[in-house]
Amino acid sequence: MSRIVVIGATGHVGTYLIPRLVRAGHDVVAISRGTRAPYTPAPEWSAVERVTDDREAPGFEERVAALGADAVIDMVCFTPQEAQRLVDALRPSRPLLVHCGTIWVHGPAARVPITEDEPRTAYGEYGTGKAAIEALLHRETIAGGVPSVVLHPGHISGPGWNVITPAGNLDTGVWNRLAAGEPLPLPDLGLGVLHHVHADDVAQAFERALSRPAAIGASFHVVAEQAMTLRGLAHGAAAWWGREPNLELVDWPEFERRVGAGHAGATREHVGRSIAASIDRAKALLGYAPRYSVLEALREAVAWLAADGEVTPF
């Protein structure tokens, strides 16, 4: 049995990860800012030590270190300053640190599928912050300090929250337009690429990283087997309602006029990157084997949205 501390334990991935860790026989400490329940209930949570703490509170990292973990899983670290404070606190005891990154450490790819060895071309605050954390943790590991593994999920999907749609944004109206056969505008000929992953597949990778010494010091993409284009997603999703999508391929000014600046901006962020990530390294070193295709992960998420009354039922 290992003692595992999970920071950000009740989020998308933690909902699935915590029960996995308990079933594997670990002693689990779940840290979260509040007392919110996980997205999906599971009996294993009754065996978990729950700690309410806020990363912004003084002394947070020292309190994490005092928990005496064999491994710390950090789901909610977004700046190199946060990462450095945690590493400094953990260095005396040197537990394994498993960090949740993002495929957005990559910008537009020169080669696809993109591998973990490609130079980092992140842009935007989120991606550049995660790339800086990745570099910091790798330097720390090489220097003989806190050993780390970095996992880079794609667009995390599952029941309990909104997910990135075939239009590359969070507009739930996209699903309703596909359900009704109404026109769906898409930019760039609908050829932008998205790489979703089910939250439980991400949890699988985190669980496996705990017991793979060869993974220490490396980064891994954690996504579904194949990425999909916007138009491919639209066709696949429309079929859930027995329809073909009514796609209207438009330029960016028209797309923004039709969907609004907010949704268009989110789409541009996703389409501008169009990341299709390789999982060969995760398969080889972690034994990662995603259970869900992109469409399977999205169907489960949309079924929950339908049950919640936000989307037309299948």
N, C-alpha and C positions, 0 to 999 in steps of 0.2 A: 504494500500500500504506500502511495506517495501522498504528500500533503500539497494540494493544488489550490492556489489563490487565483480567483478570476476577478479582474477589475472590469466593471461594466457588465455584470453577470446577467442582468434581466433584459438585455437588448435582443436584437434579432437572432444573433448567433448563440448567445448565452442561453436562450430559451431551449435550444437543442443540446448545447454543449454540456450544461450542468447535469442533466439526466444521464448523458453518456458517461461522464466521469464517475458518477455515483455507481452506475451499473458495472463499471470496470473495477470497482473496489477502492477508489481513491477517497481520501479524506478531503472534502471540498469546502472552501471558504468562498462565499459569494459576496462581493462588494458591489454596492450600487448607491447612487445618490439618494434615492428615496425608497419607499416600501412598495413600489409598483410590482404587481404580479407579473410573471413571465407571460409572453403572448399566448402560449399554449400550456395549460396546467399538466403536471406530471407528478406522480406520487413520490418520485425520487427527491423532490425538493424538501420533503420533510426530514431528510437525512443530512441536510446542508446547514452549515453554520452561516447565518446571514449577518452581514456587517453593513451598516449604513454610514457612509463617509463620502466626503466631497473632495475631489482632486484639487479644487481651488482653496481648500482649507489648509492653513499652515500645519506642517508636520505630517501631511498625508503620506508621503513616501516613507517616512520613518515608521509610521504605524503599519504600513504594508510589510516592511522588512521585519517588524517585530512579530509578525504572524508565523514566522518560521517555516516558510514554504520550501518545498523541494523544487517547485516550478511556479512561476507567476505568468498568467496569461493576461495580457493587456489589450482589451478590446477598444479602449477609448482614449488613446494617446494621439494627439494631433499636431503637436509642435515639438521641435528638437529640445526646447527648454524643458518641457514636461518629461521627455525621455531621459534627458541628462540627470534631472533630479532623482528619477526612479533608479537609474543605474548607479548613481552615487550612493544611494541608500542601500542598495542590494549588494554592492561590491564586497563588503566584508564576508557575507555568507555565500555569495555566488550561486544562487539558484538559477535554473534555466529560465530565461525570459523569452516568451513567445509573443510576438507583437503582431497586431492586425494592421497590415498596410492596405494597399489598394492597387488595382491595375492602372490607376491614374498616375502612378510614378512614370508611366509612359505617355508621351505625346503621340502625334501622328507617326505611324510606323513606316520604316523603310522596307521592312520584310515582314511577311505574315506566314504562319502565325508568329507573333512576336515571342521571343524567349526571354528568360530572366537575365541573360548575359548582354542584352542590348544596352547601349549607353542610355542613361536616364535623360529623357527630354521632357520632363514634367513642366507644366505651366499652370498658373492659377495657384491660389493660396493653399488649397487642399492637397493637390498633387505635389507641389514643391515641398510642403511641410512633411509629407510622408516620405518623399525621397530623401530629405535631409535626415529624418529619423533612421531610415534604413542604413544610410551611410554611417551614421553615428554608432549604431548597434554593431555593424560589421567591424568597425575599427575597434570597438570595445572587445569584441570576441577575439580578434586577431592579437590584441595586446595582452591577452590572458586574463582579462577581467570577467565581467558577467557574460556567460555564454548565451547566445541568442539564436532564435530562428524567426524569420520574417515571412508571413503569409500574406499574399496579395489577392484578396477576393475581387470578383467582378461585381455586377449589380445584384446585390443580395435580395432574394425574393422568397416569399413564403406567406402563409396565412397570418393575418393579424395586422398588416400594414399595407399602405399603398406601394405600388411597384412601378418601375419604369415601363412605359407602354410602347407599343410599336411605333409611336411618334417620337420616342426618345425623351419623353417628359412624364410628369406625374398627373396629367389631366385624365381623370377617370371617365370623362366624356368620350375619350377615344374608344374605350371598350363598348360604350353604348352605341356609338356610331357604327362600329363593326357589327354589333348585334342586330341593328336595325337596317343594315345595308345602306346607310347614309354616306354621303361623300366624306372621305377622309383625306385631307391634304397632307402631302409629304414633300419635304425639300430634297434637293440633290438626287432626283430620280428614285428616291426611296432606297438608295444603295448604301446609306450609312450603316455601320455595323454596331451591334450591341452584344455584350457577352455577359449574360445573366448567370446566376448560380443559386441553387436552393440553400437556405440557411443551414439546413441539416448537413448538406455536403461540406459546407465551410466548417461546421462543427466536427465533422469526421476528420478533416485535415488537421485541425488543432489537436484533437485527441491523438492522432497518429504521430504528430510532431513530438509529443512528450516522450515517446519511447524509441526514437530513431536517432542515435548518437551521430550518425553520418550526416544528419540534416543540420547540425549545429554550424553556424556561420554562413548559412545559405538562405536564399530567398526562393519562394515558390508561388507560382500562380495557382489560384484556386477558383476554377470556373467550371461550367458545364463542358461536355466533350466538344461541342462545336458552338461557335458564335453564329449569329443570324443577322441578316439585313433587315431594315425596317419593313420592306415590302414582304419579305419572307415571313416575318412575325405577323404582319397583318393578314396574310393568307392563312397561316396556321391558326390564328386566333379566331378569325371569322368562321372557320369551319366548326368551332365549338357550337355555334348557333345555326349550323347548317347553311352557311352563306359563303359567297365569294366577296372579297372586299371591294368596295367602290372607291378606288384610289384616284386621287387627283394630284398629279405630280406638278408642283409649282415652284417658282423661284422664291428666294428667301424673303424679299419684301412682301410678296403675296402671302407667304406662309405666316409671317408675323401679323399681317393684317387680319388673317382668318382666325388665328389662335390666341393672339395677344402677345405682348412683349415678354411677359414672364415665362410662359410655356415655350415660346420660340427661343428664348435665351437658354433654357434648359436643354432643348433639342440641339442647339448649336454646340453646347458644351460636349454633348455625347457624340454627335456626328463628326465634330471637328477632330475627335480622337479616333473614333472607329476602331477600337482595339479588339483584335482577335488574338487571344493569348494561348500559347502552348502550355499543356499540362504534362508534357513528357517527363520533366524533372520530378514533379510531384508524384507521378505514377511510379517512377523508378526508385526514388529514395524514401518516399513516405508510404508507398503502397496505396496512394489515393485512387479511389474508384468512384466517381460521381454516380449516384443512383438516378439523378434527374437530368433529363434533357432540358434545354431552355424552355421549350413549350410546356413540358410537364411541370416545371417549377412555376411558370406563369399561370397555368391553368389552376393549380392549387390556390395560388394567391387570389386569382380573380373569382374563384368559387367562394372564397371567404368574403370578398367584397360584395358578391351577389347576395350571400346570406345576410350580410349586414345592411342590405338595402341600397347600396351605392351603385350597383351595376345590374343590368338586366340578367335574370337567371338564365342558365343554359337551357 
